[in-house]
Amino acid sequence: MLPLVPQLPPVIAQSLLADWQRGATLAELDLPAYLRSCYRLDITGKIAGRLTQSPIGKASGQLALNLRQIKIDATANLGFVILKTVIGQDEVGQQAMAAWTVPETRMNVEPIAGRNIPRLGWTVTWKGRGWSESLPAYLAFVQAAVRAGQKSGVVVIPSCKYHLPGPGETGYREEEYRYTTRELAAAWRAGGAKGPLLLEKDFSPTLASSDLASQRGQTLDWLRMVPQLIKKALPAPGEIKVGMKVMNTLFNDAFQVAMLRELALAKPSLQADYITYANRLFDPRRRVGDTIGAAYGGPDLSYRNLTVLDAARKQARDEGWLEAWPDLSGTGDVSSGRMAVEYGLRGATSVQCHTLFQLPHSYYGSPLANQKASKSMKAMHLLYFHPLDGLVPWLLHLRHAAGLKASDGLTHWRDLATIDILGQT
């Protein structure tokens, strides 16, 4: 873990404080160019092999389900946006997972204290699941969102949930995979996107509370089969890059590591192109309205995720599969630049936030010069420039404390993984 406070030369600390006080007016600049010029930082991220203008993106969810939200994000220097999850269907409209097409009710944002780590954070609870409108409506959204993202350099990635067989089922409904993937690819191209379709496969609705996720072997089979079924849906090799959003199960940490190992050791042609790790925790006793059992986030989520990633990297190094890992996108309690750096030190080439973009305006803290700035813009300013918890001060701390600087004189975000936090390089 990082120390409590970044250690910086006084002149740099003063410059950062001035930038923090400038507020959202600073976020309106070309942020990558500003950080390169003023602080010698390269914040280029990477997801699915695609370079992004920032390592910070918005995770799939209720804040990425309409074009207005995407356009707001496009002005806030995000690197990428994962769209709300659509539910797969076959050509005649049948959906094996139709129960997940439930619109959200009102979201409840509340503080939450960690049980395993003494820190306050935030969690959001709501009733609702995936995209609740039609597939044609989602395809139109994808097309428009991709076009809007291209204008600002924000990478837009659709998200999909396909059929997952449970106990007693004999196979996967491949017609869902074929039809939905081909339709998404057509919308991607119609939006003017170049290169392969980027697509995230969402496992988050399953968590470990459902009957489907109650068996370890079945879960590993999902991870083994789903990337290749999605890739097989498009006729030519290389037409699609697939991300797998790994769930937090109710099983132990060793099983979480086993899931990452399963994805890393797949044959390259059938392997996921990136891993999103990991979605929210589940408490079978937590009450949401009249429902008992709910997902939650906050400090315990990041604590578990970082603990598992530490264990996975150690095992991967010992067994020789560390280099086989695809791109890693960290998610879960990314409410500060410091936490983004913690994920980066464990191999993440990008991070995803969602809860952070819906907190009370007073949380963002800076004396924002532009009071009309969007929450996305305020959140990004907080993530980068908070004097104690910002990404910029912590990257600079690692430059001075750990020598994180390349031959070009820049400190690169994507070099964080070269610093072994357990004491090895």
Helices and strands as residue ranges (DSSP letters): H 10-22, H 24-27, H 31-39, E 41-42, E 45-47, E 50-52, E 56-58, H 67-74, E 80-87, G 98-100, E 108-113, E 120-125, H 135-152, E 155-161, H 174-190, E 197-202, G 212-214, H 216-232, E 240-246, H 253-264, G 268-270, E 274-277, E 281-288, E 291-296, H 299-319, G 322-324, E 327-331, H 337-345, E 348-353, G 355-358, G 361-364, H 375-385, H 391-402, E 411-412, G 413-418
